[in-house]
């Protein structure tokens, strides 16, 4: 009997089951659910709207074509993120640093003092403005660090899912994420030039 979902309830597993049986409406619902996230992810990697749009289209086309091969061992969203990352790698504008660049983990245990703010950043900047500032700061990261940060802290994949998606080890994910967070904190600290609460508490 075909899987069904109650009206207004998003059930990824049931929708995938229906889509695999040829229900185009179910697949369209999956696309609608995740297309903005996939576009945002692709743009962070390619740093280009046009390339990100191509990645978005190619991701969902390939996912549809290979849907019969999807075994459900991971979440559907994790699966399409993996496809999107692979497509983004082919198109990313910044090709000077490879995504799988070896990472020196020697600094992982270095404790760094990060300046903070005296006043609440929301007293001066709206959440939307803070988001814009963070987004611009993320774009300054090396591709290897930026992609891990986006997957873990923005798209909220687990460390294991991120490692699987990028084909790297869990320690490498943790290393890159740490380096990305430290670099962002330094940049944002310089931006505000104040002391107070941690900016990440407001984003």
Buried (B, 14 or more C-beta within 10 A) or exposed (E): EEBEBEEEEEBBEBBBBBBBEEBEEBBEBBBEBBBEBBBBBBBBBBBBEEBBBBBBBBBBEBBBEEBEEBEEEBBBBBBBBBBBBBBBBEBBEBEEEEBBEEBEBEEEEEEEEEBBBEEEBEEEBEEEEBEEBBBEBBEEBBBBBBBBBBBBBBBEBEBEBBBBBBEBEEEBBBBBBBBBBBBBBBBBBEEBEBEBBEBEEBB
